Amino acid sequence: AQKITQTQPGMFVQEKEAVTLDCTYDTSDPSYGLFWYKQPSSGEMIFLIYQGSYDQQNATEGRYSLNFQKARKSANLVISASQLGDSAMYFCAMRRTDKLIFGTGTRLQVFP
Amino acid sequence: DTGVSQNPRHKITKRGQNVTFRCDPISEHNRLYWYRQTLGQGPEFLTYFQNEAQLEKSRLLSDRFSAERPKGSFSTLEIQRTEQGDSAMYLCASTSGSSFGELFFGEGSRLTVL
C-alpha cells in the first residue's frame, strides 16, 4: 500500500537558519510524484515543490529544495534562511493514480 | 481573485442537520477534488470529478455524503444528518490535469457539529 510518513510532529528553527523536514514514502510503483505543501493558520494548502521519481536532480524552488534519496525512499524538504513567515504546517504528499495522499504533517515554528 | 473559492468558510450546526458546502475552482481547471482534514491529520481524499463526471469516491464518503458538479464548473458537497464525527475542515482543490498534477487548494470550509 502507498503511504507517506512524517515522523516529526514539530520542529523549531531560528530565523535565518536552515531546517530539514523529513518525509519517507512507500510505493511499489516505478513512476510516482512527491509534493510538499505549506498550510498556514489560514487553512489554505500552498504548493511548494515537486519531485518526479525519474528526475535525476533534486528539485529546487527558491529557498526550498527537496533532498530526494530514492533508494531510501525519502524526500526531505530543506528550507534555507528561515523566515518568521515560514511558521506553518508542512505536508508531504505522493501522487497515487489521479489523487494525492498526504502525511500527517510537521509543524514548523521559526523564532527570532 | 482567480484562486479556488469555498463557501461558507465556517459552519456550525446541530447534530442531525444537513449542511452544504460550495467550491468554485480555478476556471480553466477540469478536475476538482474534495478532501477532509481533521485536527492533527493531513488531508484525506474524499472524491474527485473530471468535468461533471465523478470518477472516484473514497470509502470515507458514507451514504450521508453526496457531491455534485453539475455543469463541470462549481461543485457542492452535502452532508445529511450530520454527526459529531463529521466535524472537520473540508478542502476543495482543482487542477488542469497537465504538468505534474499539483493541486490548487481553497481555504477550506470548517464544519463544527454540536
Interface residues (C-beta under 8 A of the other chain):
Chain A: I4 G33 F35 Y37 S42 G43 E44 M45 I46 F47 Y50 G52 F91 A93 R95 T97 D98 K99 L100 I101 F102 G103 T104 G105
Chain B: R31 Y33 G40 Q41 G42 P43 E44 F45 Y48 L55 E56 M89 L91 A93 F100 G101 E102 L103 F104 F105 G106 E107 G108 R110
